[in-house]
Amino acid sequence: MTTIQEMRKLVEAKVQTMIRPNPKPKEQNGTVETKKEEEEKFESTYKQMENPLITPSSFGKRPLYSKVDINCDKWLMTLDEESRLKIDNPPSLADGLSKELEAEIRYLGCELIQQGAILLKLPQTAAATGQILFQRYFYQKSFVRYHFEHAVQACLLLASKIEEEPRRPRDVYNVFHRLERLHRLQQSGHEINKETTRGLAPPKIDVNYINTKQHMINSERRILATLGFVVHVKHPHRLIVAYGHTLGINESRPDILQKAWNYMNDGLRTDIFMRYKPETIACACIFLAARTVEDPIALPSTPFHWFEAFDTSDRDVEAIAHQLVALYVRRRFPNWPRIKAELDSLRSAKNAEKAAIKAKEVAEKLEKMAPGDEKTDPSSGNASRKESPVRKSGEKDRRILGDRDKKDKDRRRKRSNERDGKLDRRDRDRDRGDRGDRGDRNDRRKDDKKDRRKRSRSRSRDRKDKNRNRDVGKRYRRESISPPRSRR
């Protein structure tokens, strides 16, 4: 009976034989390298080709040539210079969108995802995941080129699947439709209560529902393709509880913990999750909550600040705290119809610009296709008119297509005649080269009669052969001793 250690050694030996070639002794400078030196050389090159970001297996081996990185920290926009430039200048600014309006759209989209998650009875982790995916996606795409309403619904649908609380697209559409009507009521000055919302019925299943559902599914696929299917999120909510337990405030000051939790959820409307790690955000929320509760307390700051024990700098903590405080300075909710109207105007201007560029390219192509000389009109005598390139190109295309159809028809007819072993009179004339001189009318009639007679003979011959084969098959079945199909 083999032990576990022996089985482990056996498996390790098999792995080594699969990944390591059988080295042959090589001569260098007149000396023969030993087998041990060859193995050490191979091990060094193998470790250089490994991906250190991948966790090794129980045998201490990593997959070779693996380059897929599914770490969610790759979406931090402050790790390299290209991402830092993108977070300072999002793609929407290149399409004419102002920075203030871009921030309002981000706030509006995250707020709609939060409210939709509440109406769909999703957990808070699903709402947080949807908002972070929304922020990630629109740091890669522009609000002008893609509708943020479709992305909001797609992020909510995708987050419900990621957090294993799936919802139907129909439910997401109903919730979004209700949020849109509630927002219009609120913008018109009505108070949101049971009386004003009593007549809000669910939308009907019509063409609008079908189109919106298709846009939602397409946006979901586009989000997955843009993010490279790296959609998992590391939430800092558990870190708040862990850090509070370390500081000893979970039992003594639960209000600080609750305040930090609220700061965490409200911070999802901003882009702090694109700038800082979850550990830094958790420390900043606790730091701000300890100073803004009714009875503030002083957390340890000597010989160094308490959050430096969790690998967090005071500069990042203060920056996150200032960004969260600025979030509560907002006086009013973003005006959805106004934002939608401005985006539509930018899209129409963008489409008009594209159409003008395309028309210019088409005009340049037609100018290249048209001849340069001007043709005179024989009816007018002194007025030289130049035909439009569109008309010339159209007539040229029709003439080319007509000649092509005629050649194809002649080629098919000649091929069918050759297959039957005979040539048509027109083919014979063309082969002889005397197409212009076709003889008199009587000869043509005689040739036509002969051709028709030959065709009728061939058709009758084919019909006789077909009937003969059918009679032979009947006779064979009649004389066969095998039972009929019905009795098999």
Buried (B, 14 or more C-beta within 10 A) or exposed (E): EEEEEEEEEEEEEEBEEEEEEEEEEEEEEEEEBEEEBBEEEBEEEBEEEBEEEBEEEEEEBBEEEEEEEEEBEEBBBEEEEEBEEBBEEBBBBEBEBEEEBBBBBBBBBBBBBBBBBEBBEBBBBBBBBBBBBBBBBBBEBBBBEBBBBBBBBBBBBBBBBBBEBEBEBEBBBBBBBBBBBBBEBBEEEEEEEEEEEEEEEEBEEEEEBEEBBEBBBEBBEBBBEBBEEBBEBBBBBEBBBBBBEEBEBBEEBEEBBEBBBEBBBBBBBBBBBBBBBBBBBBBBBBBBBBBBBEEEEEBEEEEEBBBBEBEBEBEBBEBBBEBBEEBEEEEEEBBBEEBBEBBEEBBEEBEEEEEEEEEEEEEEEBEEEBEEEEEEEEEEEEEEEEEEBEEBBEEEEEEEEEEEEEEEEBEEEBEEBEEEEBBBBBBEBBEEEEEEEEEEEEEEEEBEEEBEEEEEEEEEEEEEEEEEEEEEEEEEEEEEEEEEEEEE
